[in-house]
Amino acid sequence: MPLTVADLMTKMPGAFVPEKALGLDVVLQFKFSGAEPGEWYAEIKDGKVNVQQGAHPSPKMTLSADSEDYVKLFTGQLDPMQAFMGGKLKLSGDLNLAMKMTQFFKMR
């Protein structure tokens, strides 16, 4: 059975690398369209990540993508920079945080 956005979001805490996010107190918002539309957010604070379904009132950074493209990004089938440059991945808010996000989570 193929991976879903829900699978990836619920596995996110297990992929979190706390030593890469020391001192952070941020919320990352994820907005998905396509086959699995919906919103999720990840709150990083005190060396932990808490992932919830829904919209957060004040995220520091928002990532918007088609759900299938997000799964490809997370599984290494789609390069994040190419996805961003090609318009498949949209970012708003703290773009420096978006660049560091790949360090906070063990991808693949």
Contact map, one row per residue, 1 for C-alpha under 8 A:
111000000000000000000000000000000000000000000000000000000000000000000000000000000000000000000000000000000000
111100000000000000000000000000000000000000000000000000000000000000000000000000000000000000000000000000000000
111110110000000000000000000000000000000000000000000000000000000000000010000000000000000000000000000000000000
011111110000000000000000000000000001000000000000000000000000000000100010000000000000000000000000000000000000
001111111000000000000000000000000001000000000000000000000000000000110110000000000000000000000000000000000000
000111111100000000000000000000000000000000000000000000000000000000000000000000000000000000000000000000000000
001111111110000000000000000000000000000000000000000000000000000000000000000000000000000000000000000000000000
001111111111000000000000000000000000000000000000000000000000000000000010010000000000000000000000000000000000
000011111111000000000000000000000000000100000000001000000000000000000000000000000000000000000000000000000000
000001111111100000000000000000000000000000000000001000000000000000000000000000000000000000000000000000000000
000000111111111000000000000000000000000000000000000000000000000000000000000000000000000000000000000000000000
000000011111111100000000000000000000000000000000001000000000000000000000000000000000000000000000000000001000
000000000111111100000000000000000000000000000001111000000000000000000000000000000000000000000000000000000000
000000000011111100000000000000000000000000000000000000000000000000000000000000000000000000000000000000000000
000000000011111110000000000000000000000000000000000000000000000000000000000000000000000000000000000000001110
000000000001111111000000000000000000000000000001100000000000000000000000000000000000000000000000000000011100
000000000000001111111000000000000000000000000000000000000000000000000000000000000000000000000000000000111100
000000000000000111111100000000000000000000000011000000000000000000000000000000000000000000000000000000010000
000000000000000011111100000000000000000000000010000000000000000000000000000000000000000000000000000000000000
000000000000000011111100000000000000000000000000000000000000000000000000000000000000000000000000000000110000
000000000000000011111111000000000000000000010010000000000000000000000000000000000000000000000000000000010000
000000000000000001111111000000000000000000000110000000000000000000000000000000000000000000000000000000000000
000000000000000000001111100000000000000000001110000000000000000000000000000000000000000000000000000000000000
000000000000000000001111110000000000000000011110000000000000000000000000000000000000000000000000000000000000
000000000000000000000011111000000000000000111100000000000000000000000000000000000000000000000000000000000000
000000000000000000000001111100000000000000111000000000000011000000000000000000000000000000000000000000000000
000000000000000000000000111110000000000011110000000000010111100000000000000000000000000000000000000000000000
000000000000000000000000011111000000000011100000000000000011111000000000000000000000000000000000000000000000
000000000000000000000000001111100000001111000000000000110011111000000000000000000000000000000000000000000000
000000000000000000000000000111110000001110000000000000000000011100000000000000000000000000000000000000000000
000000000000000000000000000011111000111100000000000000000000011110000000000000000000000000000000000000000000
000000000000000000000000000001111101111000000000000000000000000111100000000000000000000000000000000000000000
000000000000000000000000000000111111110000000000000000000000000111100000000000000000000000000000000000000000
000000000000000000000000000000011111100000000000000000000000000001110000000000000000000000000000000000000000
000000000000000000000000000000001111100000000000000000000000000001110000000000000000000000000000000000000000
000110000000000000000000000000011111110000000000000000000000000000110000000000000000000000000000000000000000
000000000000000000000000000000111111111000000000000000000000000001100000000000000000000000000000000000000000
000000000000000000000000000000111001111100000000000001000000000000000000000000000000000000000000000000000000
000000000000000000000000000011110000111110000000000011100000000000000000000000000000000000000000000000000000
000000001000000000000000000011100000011111000000001111100000000000000000000000000000000000000000000000000000
000000000000000000000000001111000000001111100000001111110000000000000000000000000000000000000000000000000000
000000000000000000000000001110000000000111110000111100000000000000000000000000000000000000000000000000000000
000000000000000000000000111100000000000011111000111000000000000000000000000000000000000000000000000000000000
000000000000000000001001111000000000000001111111110000000000000000000000000000000000000000000000000000000000
000000000000000000000011110000000000000000111111100000000000000000000000000000000000000000000000000000000000
000000000000000000000111100000000000000000011111000000000000000000000000000000000000000000000000000000000000
000000000000000001101111000000000000000000011111100000000000000000000000000000000000000000000000000000000000
000000000000100101000000000000000000000000011111110000000000000000000000000000000000000000000000000000000000
000000000000100100000000000000000000000001111011111000000000000000000000000000000000000000000000000000000000
000000000000100000000000000000000000000001110001111100000000000000000000000000000000000000000000000000000000
000000001101100000000000000000000000000111100000111110000000000000000000000000000000000000000000000000000000
000000000000000000000000000000000000000111000000011111000000000000000000000000000000000000000000000000000000
000000000000000000000000000000000000001110000000001111100000000000000000000000000000000000000000000000000000
000000000000000000000000000000000000011110000000000111110000000000000000000000000000000000000000000000000000
000000000000000000000000000010000000001110000000000011111000000000000000000000000000000000000000000000000000
000000000000000000000000001010000000000010000000000001111110000000000000000000000000000000000000000000000000
000000000000000000000000000000000000000000000000000000111110000000000000000000000000000000000000000000000000
000000000000000000000000001000000000000000000000000000011111000000000000000000000000000000000000000000000000
000000000000000000000000011110000000000000000000000000011111110000000000000000000000000000000000000000000000
000000000000000000000000011110000000000000000000000000000111110000000000000000000000000000001100000000000000
000000000000000000000000001110000000000000000000000000000011111000000000000000000000000000111110110000000000
000000000000000000000000000111100000000000000000000000000011111100000000000000000000000000111000000000000000
000000000000000000000000000111100000000000000000000000000000111110000000000000000000000011110000000000000000
000000000000000000000000000001111000000000000000000000000000011111000000000000000000000011100000000000000000
000000000000000000000000000000111000000000000000000000000000001111101100000000000000000111000000000000000000
000000000000000000000000000000011110100000000000000000000000000111111100000000000000000110000000000000000000
000110000000000000000000000000011111100000000000000000000000000011111110000000000000000000000000000000000000
000010000000000000000000000000000111000000000000000000000000000001111111000000000000000000000000000000000000
000000000000000000000000000000000000000000000000000000000000000011111111100001000000000100000000000000000000
000010000000000000000000000000000000000000000000000000000000000011111111110000000000000000000000000000000000
001110010000000000000000000000000000000000000000000000000000000000111111111000000000000000000000000000000000
000000000000000000000000000000000000000000000000000000000000000000011111111111000000000000000000000000000000
000000000000000000000000000000000000000000000000000000000000000000001111111111110000000000000000000000000000
000000010000000000000000000000000000000000000000000000000000000000000111111111000000000000000000000000000011
000000000000000000000000000000000000000000000000000000000000000000000011111111000000000000000000000000000011
000000000000000000000000000000000000000000000000000000000000000000000001111111100000000000000000000000000011
000000000000000000000000000000000000000000000000000000000000000000000001111111100000000000000000000000000000
000000000000000000000000000000000000000000000000000000000000000000001001111111110110000000000000000000000000
000000000000000000000000000000000000000000000000000000000000000000000000100111111110000000000000000000000000
000000000000000000000000000000000000000000000000000000000000000000000000100001111111000010000000000000000000
000000000000000000000000000000000000000000000000000000000000000000000000000000111111100000000000000000000000
000000000000000000000000000000000000000000000000000000000000000000000000000001111111110000000000000000000000
000000000000000000000000000000000000000000000000000000000000000000000000000001111111111110000000000000000000
000000000000000000000000000000000000000000000000000000000000000000000000000000011111111111100000000000000000
000000000000000000000000000000000000000000000000000000000000000000000000000000001111111110000000000000000000
000000000000000000000000000000000000000000000000000000000000000000000000000000000111111110000000000000000000
000000000000000000000000000000000000000000000000000000000000000000000000000000000011111111000000000000000000
000000000000000000000000000000000000000000000000000000000000000011001000000000000011111111000000000000000000
000000000000000000000000000000000000000000000000000000000000001111000000000000010011111111100000000000000000
000000000000000000000000000000000000000000000000000000000000001110000000000000000001001111110000000000000000
000000000000000000000000000000000000000000000000000000000000111100000000000000000001000011111010010000000000
000000000000000000000000000000000000000000000000000000000000111000000000000000000000000001111110000000000000
000000000000000000000000000000000000000000000000000000000001110000000000000000000000000000111110000000000000
000000000000000000000000000000000000000000000000000000000001100000000000000000000000000000011111110000000000
000000000000000000000000000000000000000000000000000000000000100000000000000000000000000000111111111000000000
000000000000000000000000000000000000000000000000000000000000000000000000000000000000000000000111111100000000
000000000000000000000000000000000000000000000000000000000000100000000000000000000000000000000111111110000000
000000000000000000000000000000000000000000000000000000000000100000000000000000000000000000100111111111000000
000000000000000000000000000000000000000000000000000000000000000000000000000000000000000000000011111111000000
000000000000000000000000000000000000000000000000000000000000000000000000000000000000000000000001111111110000
000000000000000000000000000000000000000000000000000000000000000000000000000000000000000000000000111111111000
000000000000000000000000000000000000000000000000000000000000000000000000000000000000000000000000011111111110
000000000000000010010000000000000000000000000000000000000000000000000000000000000000000000000000000111111100
000000000000000111011000000000000000000000000000000000000000000000000000000000000000000000000000000111111100
000000000001001110000000000000000000000000000000000000000000000000000000000000000000000000000000000011111110
000000000000001110000000000000000000000000000000000000000000000000000000000000000000000000000000000001111111
000000000000001000000000000000000000000000000000000000000000000000000000011100000000000000000000000001001111
000000000000000000000000000000000000000000000000000000000000000000000000011100000000000000000000000000000111
